[in-house]
Amino acid sequence: MLMSIMVLVVSTALFSFYIQTACEQALRREFSQSYFKEIIQAVRLEYPKLLGSTASNGLPDYAQARLDLKCDFFTLKSLLKKVDPSRQHLTRGERLVGLYFHFMFFSLPIRHAFKLKEREAVLRLATVLQFFANSVGEKLSVNSFAAAGASLNS
């Protein structure tokens, strides 16, 4: 009995380590340019304000920060699905990073209650949102170039 519990714990730890490593590798993806700045301005995302206040003096208002992160995530996720009408689903990497966001987001109340690296978790969530904003911007620019090329060929 003890051996099976130990195997379960070690397997779970290795699986979570593998998922975290895969997500961090996806988040390190280089984009041709910084698309997120235009997306932040166009959609009026809140996470950059939260990022600035977190970097200077910690998490200002926990409930508002959670709401801002959640709203920005769902906004960017829906934009990713709507940017390319031919493809209504996220890529495998985007889904994996989305799951990583959900895991980090749902661990935030525990981190807040026990004061366990709450600031770092918010910074990671902001990194995920920046990744999604870059993905939206990249897909928009690729689609706009494709539409412009199609109109020139007509």
Rosetta constraint file for C-alpha pairs under 8 A:
AtomPair CA 1 CA 5 HARMONIC 6.45 0.50
AtomPair CA 2 CA 6 HARMONIC 6.18 0.50
AtomPair CA 3 CA 7 HARMONIC 6.19 0.50
AtomPair CA 4 CA 8 HARMONIC 6.16 0.50
AtomPair CA 5 CA 9 HARMONIC 6.18 0.50
AtomPair CA 6 CA 10 HARMONIC 6.15 0.50
AtomPair CA 7 CA 11 HARMONIC 5.94 0.50
AtomPair CA 8 CA 12 HARMONIC 6.06 0.50
AtomPair CA 9 CA 13 HARMONIC 6.17 0.50
AtomPair CA 10 CA 14 HARMONIC 6.13 0.50
AtomPair CA 11 CA 15 HARMONIC 6.05 0.50
AtomPair CA 12 CA 16 HARMONIC 6.12 0.50
AtomPair CA 13 CA 17 HARMONIC 6.12 0.50
AtomPair CA 14 CA 18 HARMONIC 6.12 0.50
AtomPair CA 15 CA 19 HARMONIC 6.22 0.50
AtomPair CA 16 CA 20 HARMONIC 6.08 0.50
AtomPair CA 17 CA 21 HARMONIC 6.11 0.50
AtomPair CA 18 CA 22 HARMONIC 6.16 0.50
AtomPair CA 19 CA 23 HARMONIC 6.14 0.50
AtomPair CA 20 CA 24 HARMONIC 6.12 0.50
AtomPair CA 20 CA 100 HARMONIC 7.42 0.50
AtomPair CA 21 CA 25 HARMONIC 6.16 0.50
AtomPair CA 22 CA 26 HARMONIC 6.32 0.50
AtomPair CA 23 CA 27 HARMONIC 6.14 0.50
AtomPair CA 23 CA 93 HARMONIC 7.73 0.50
AtomPair CA 23 CA 96 HARMONIC 6.46 0.50
AtomPair CA 23 CA 97 HARMONIC 5.52 0.50
AtomPair CA 23 CA 100 HARMONIC 6.77 0.50
AtomPair CA 24 CA 28 HARMONIC 6.25 0.50
AtomPair CA 25 CA 29 HARMONIC 6.96 0.50
AtomPair CA 26 CA 93 HARMONIC 6.30 0.50
AtomPair CA 26 CA 97 HARMONIC 7.22 0.50
AtomPair CA 27 CA 97 HARMONIC 7.53 0.50
AtomPair CA 27 CA 127 HARMONIC 7.65 0.50
AtomPair CA 27 CA 128 HARMONIC 6.96 0.50
AtomPair CA 27 CA 131 HARMONIC 6.37 0.50
AtomPair CA 31 CA 134 HARMONIC 7.19 0.50
AtomPair CA 31 CA 138 HARMONIC 7.70 0.50
AtomPair CA 34 CA 134 HARMONIC 6.61 0.50
AtomPair CA 35 CA 39 HARMONIC 6.61 0.50
AtomPair CA 35 CA 133 HARMONIC 6.96 0.50
AtomPair CA 35 CA 134 HARMONIC 4.84 0.50
AtomPair CA 35 CA 135 HARMONIC 7.79 0.50
AtomPair CA 35 CA 136 HARMONIC 7.88 0.50
AtomPair CA 35 CA 137 HARMONIC 4.86 0.50
AtomPair CA 35 CA 138 HARMONIC 6.44 0.50
AtomPair CA 36 CA 40 HARMONIC 5.96 0.50
AtomPair CA 36 CA 130 HARMONIC 6.18 0.50
AtomPair CA 36 CA 131 HARMONIC 7.86 0.50
AtomPair CA 36 CA 133 HARMONIC 4.78 0.50
AtomPair CA 36 CA 134 HARMONIC 4.66 0.50
AtomPair CA 36 CA 137 HARMONIC 6.43 0.50
AtomPair CA 37 CA 41 HARMONIC 6.43 0.50
AtomPair CA 38 CA 42 HARMONIC 6.02 0.50
AtomPair CA 38 CA 137 HARMONIC 7.52 0.50
AtomPair CA 39 CA 43 HARMONIC 5.86 0.50
AtomPair CA 39 CA 44 HARMONIC 7.74 0.50
AtomPair CA 39 CA 133 HARMONIC 6.11 0.50
AtomPair CA 39 CA 134 HARMONIC 7.80 0.50
AtomPair CA 39 CA 136 HARMONIC 7.58 0.50
AtomPair CA 39 CA 137 HARMONIC 6.33 0.50
AtomPair CA 40 CA 44 HARMONIC 5.28 0.50
AtomPair CA 40 CA 45 HARMONIC 5.13 0.50
AtomPair CA 40 CA 133 HARMONIC 7.41 0.50
AtomPair CA 41 CA 45 HARMONIC 7.23 0.50
AtomPair CA 45 CA 72 HARMONIC 5.92 0.50
AtomPair CA 46 CA 50 HARMONIC 6.60 0.50
AtomPair CA 46 CA 68 HARMONIC 5.88 0.50
AtomPair CA 46 CA 69 HARMONIC 7.51 0.50
AtomPair CA 46 CA 72 HARMONIC 6.78 0.50
AtomPair CA 47 CA 51 HARMONIC 5.91 0.50
AtomPair CA 47 CA 68 HARMONIC 6.57 0.50
AtomPair CA 47 CA 69 HARMONIC 6.29 0.50
AtomPair CA 47 CA 72 HARMONIC 7.05 0.50
AtomPair CA 47 CA 126 HARMONIC 6.26 0.50
AtomPair CA 47 CA 129 HARMONIC 7.71 0.50
AtomPair CA 48 CA 52 HARMONIC 6.16 0.50
AtomPair CA 48 CA 126 HARMONIC 7.71 0.50
AtomPair CA 49 CA 53 HARMONIC 6.29 0.50
AtomPair CA 50 CA 54 HARMONIC 5.96 0.50
AtomPair CA 50 CA 59 HARMONIC 7.88 0.50
AtomPair CA 50 CA 65 HARMONIC 6.76 0.50
AtomPair CA 51 CA 55 HARMONIC 6.12 0.50
AtomPair CA 51 CA 122 HARMONIC 7.81 0.50
AtomPair CA 51 CA 123 HARMONIC 6.74 0.50
AtomPair CA 51 CA 126 HARMONIC 6.87 0.50
AtomPair CA 52 CA 56 HARMONIC 6.40 0.50
AtomPair CA 53 CA 57 HARMONIC 6.11 0.50
AtomPair CA 53 CA 58 HARMONIC 6.69 0.50
AtomPair CA 53 CA 59 HARMONIC 6.93 0.50
AtomPair CA 53 CA 60 HARMONIC 6.95 0.50
AtomPair CA 54 CA 58 HARMONIC 4.37 0.50
AtomPair CA 54 CA 59 HARMONIC 5.00 0.50
AtomPair CA 54 CA 60 HARMONIC 7.12 0.50
AtomPair CA 54 CA 119 HARMONIC 6.66 0.50
AtomPair CA 54 CA 122 HARMONIC 7.91 0.50
AtomPair CA 54 CA 123 HARMONIC 7.91 0.50
AtomPair CA 58 CA 119 HARMONIC 6.38 0.50
AtomPair CA 59 CA 65 HARMONIC 7.61 0.50
AtomPair CA 59 CA 119 HARMONIC 6.61 0.50
AtomPair CA 60 CA 65 HARMONIC 7.79 0.50
AtomPair CA 61 CA 65 HARMONIC 6.01 0.50
AtomPair CA 62 CA 66 HARMONIC 6.24 0.50
AtomPair CA 63 CA 67 HARMONIC 6.29 0.50
AtomPair CA 64 CA 68 HARMONIC 6.07 0.50
AtomPair CA 65 CA 69 HARMONIC 6.16 0.50
AtomPair CA 66 CA 70 HARMONIC 6.09 0.50
AtomPair CA 66 CA 105 HARMONIC 7.91 0.50
AtomPair CA 67 CA 71 HARMONIC 6.07 0.50
AtomPair CA 68 CA 72 HARMONIC 6.04 0.50
AtomPair CA 69 CA 73 HARMONIC 6.10 0.50
AtomPair CA 69 CA 125 HARMONIC 7.49 0.50
AtomPair CA 69 CA 126 HARMONIC 7.66 0.50
AtomPair CA 70 CA 74 HARMONIC 6.33 0.50
AtomPair CA 71 CA 75 HARMONIC 6.07 0.50
AtomPair CA 72 CA 76 HARMONIC 6.10 0.50
AtomPair CA 72 CA 129 HARMONIC 7.28 0.50
AtomPair CA 73 CA 77 HARMONIC 5.99 0.50
AtomPair CA 73 CA 129 HARMONIC 6.33 0.50
AtomPair CA 74 CA 78 HARMONIC 6.05 0.50
AtomPair CA 75 CA 79 HARMONIC 6.17 0.50
AtomPair CA 76 CA 80 HARMONIC 6.10 0.50
AtomPair CA 76 CA 129 HARMONIC 7.56 0.50
AtomPair CA 76 CA 132 HARMONIC 6.25 0.50
AtomPair CA 76 CA 133 HARMONIC 6.44 0.50
AtomPair CA 76 CA 136 HARMONIC 7.32 0.50
AtomPair CA 77 CA 81 HARMONIC 6.49 0.50
AtomPair CA 77 CA 132 HARMONIC 7.36 0.50
AtomPair CA 78 CA 82 HARMONIC 6.22 0.50
AtomPair CA 79 CA 83 HARMONIC 5.85 0.50
AtomPair CA 79 CA 136 HARMONIC 6.73 0.50
AtomPair CA 80 CA 84 HARMONIC 7.46 0.50
AtomPair CA 80 CA 90 HARMONIC 7.14 0.50
AtomPair CA 80 CA 132 HARMONIC 7.70 0.50
AtomPair CA 80 CA 135 HARMONIC 7.38 0.50
AtomPair CA 80 CA 136 HARMONIC 5.46 0.50
AtomPair CA 81 CA 85 HARMONIC 7.44 0.50
AtomPair CA 81 CA 87 HARMONIC 7.28 0.50
AtomPair CA 81 CA 88 HARMONIC 5.12 0.50
AtomPair CA 81 CA 89 HARMONIC 5.99 0.50
AtomPair CA 81 CA 90 HARMONIC 6.52 0.50
AtomPair CA 82 CA 88 HARMONIC 6.85 0.50
AtomPair CA 83 CA 136 HARMONIC 7.07 0.50
AtomPair CA 83 CA 139 HARMONIC 6.66 0.50
AtomPair CA 83 CA 140 HARMONIC 6.32 0.50
AtomPair CA 84 CA 88 HARMONIC 6.99 0.50
AtomPair CA 84 CA 139 HARMONIC 7.27 0.50
AtomPair CA 84 CA 143 HARMONIC 7.43 0.50
AtomPair CA 90 CA 94 HARMONIC 5.78 0.50
AtomPair CA 90 CA 95 HARMONIC 5.98 0.50
AtomPair CA 91 CA 95 HARMONIC 6.19 0.50
AtomPair CA 92 CA 96 HARMONIC 6.19 0.50
AtomPair CA 93 CA 97 HARMONIC 6.16 0.50
AtomPair CA 94 CA 98 HARMONIC 6.01 0.50
AtomPair CA 94 CA 132 HARMONIC 7.75 0.50
AtomPair CA 95 CA 99 HARMONIC 6.21 0.50
AtomPair CA 96 CA 100 HARMONIC 6.25 0.50
AtomPair CA 97 CA 101 HARMONIC 6.18 0.50
AtomPair CA 97 CA 128 HARMONIC 6.98 0.50
AtomPair CA 98 CA 102 HARMONIC 6.32 0.50
AtomPair CA 98 CA 128 HARMONIC 7.92 0.50
AtomPair CA 99 CA 103 HARMONIC 6.19 0.50
AtomPair CA 100 CA 104 HARMONIC 6.16 0.50
AtomPair CA 101 CA 105 HARMONIC 5.84 0.50
AtomPair CA 101 CA 125 HARMONIC 6.17 0.50
AtomPair CA 101 CA 128 HARMONIC 6.66 0.50
AtomPair CA 102 CA 106 HARMONIC 6.00 0.50
AtomPair CA 103 CA 107 HARMONIC 6.19 0.50
AtomPair CA 104 CA 108 HARMONIC 6.28 0.50
AtomPair CA 104 CA 121 HARMONIC 6.68 0.50
AtomPair CA 104 CA 125 HARMONIC 6.99 0.50
AtomPair CA 105 CA 125 HARMONIC 7.29 0.50
AtomPair CA 107 CA 111 HARMONIC 6.27 0.50
AtomPair CA 108 CA 112 HARMONIC 5.95 0.50
AtomPair CA 108 CA 118 HARMONIC 6.80 0.50
AtomPair CA 108 CA 121 HARMONIC 7.01 0.50
AtomPair CA 108 CA 122 HARMONIC 7.99 0.50
AtomPair CA 109 CA 113 HARMONIC 6.03 0.50
AtomPair CA 110 CA 114 HARMONIC 6.23 0.50
AtomPair CA 110 CA 116 HARMONIC 7.90 0.50
AtomPair CA 111 CA 115 HARMONIC 5.36 0.50
AtomPair CA 111 CA 116 HARMONIC 4.64 0.50
AtomPair CA 111 CA 117 HARMONIC 6.52 0.50
AtomPair CA 111 CA 118 HARMONIC 5.37 0.50
AtomPair CA 112 CA 116 HARMONIC 6.73 0.50
AtomPair CA 112 CA 118 HARMONIC 5.88 0.50
AtomPair CA 117 CA 121 HARMONIC 6.44 0.50
AtomPair CA 118 CA 122 HARMONIC 6.38 0.50
AtomPair CA 119 CA 123 HARMONIC 6.28 0.50
AtomPair CA 120 CA 124 HARMONIC 6.19 0.50
AtomPair CA 121 CA 125 HARMONIC 6.21 0.50
AtomPair CA 122 CA 126 HARMONIC 6.17 0.50
AtomPair CA 123 CA 127 HARMONIC 6.21 0.50
AtomPair CA 124 CA 128 HARMONIC 6.34 0.50
AtomPair CA 125 CA 129 HARMONIC 6.33 0.50
AtomPair CA 126 CA 130 HARMONIC 6.11 0.50
AtomPair CA 127 CA 131 HARMONIC 6.20 0.50
AtomPair CA 128 CA 132 HARMONIC 6.36 0.50
AtomPair CA 129 CA 133 HARMONIC 6.12 0.50
AtomPair CA 130 CA 134 HARMONIC 6.11 0.50
AtomPair CA 131 CA 135 HARMONIC 6.20 0.50
AtomPair CA 132 CA 136 HARMONIC 6.17 0.50
AtomPair CA 133 CA 137 HARMONIC 6.19 0.50
AtomPair CA 134 CA 138 HARMONIC 6.00 0.50
AtomPair CA 135 CA 139 HARMONIC 6.15 0.50
AtomPair CA 136 CA 140 HARMONIC 6.10 0.50
AtomPair CA 137 CA 141 HARMONIC 6.14 0.50
AtomPair CA 138 CA 142 HARMONIC 6.16 0.50
AtomPair CA 139 CA 143 HARMONIC 6.02 0.50
AtomPair CA 140 CA 144 HARMONIC 6.01 0.50
AtomPair CA 141 CA 145 HARMONIC 6.10 0.50
AtomPair CA 142 CA 146 HARMONIC 6.14 0.50
AtomPair CA 143 CA 147 HARMONIC 6.06 0.50
AtomPair CA 144 CA 148 HARMONIC 6.06 0.50
AtomPair CA 145 CA 149 HARMONIC 6.06 0.50
AtomPair CA 146 CA 150 HARMONIC 6.14 0.50
AtomPair CA 147 CA 151 HARMONIC 6.21 0.50
AtomPair CA 148 CA 152 HARMONIC 6.23 0.50
AtomPair CA 149 CA 153 HARMONIC 6.25 0.50
AtomPair CA 150 CA 154 HARMONIC 6.39 0.50
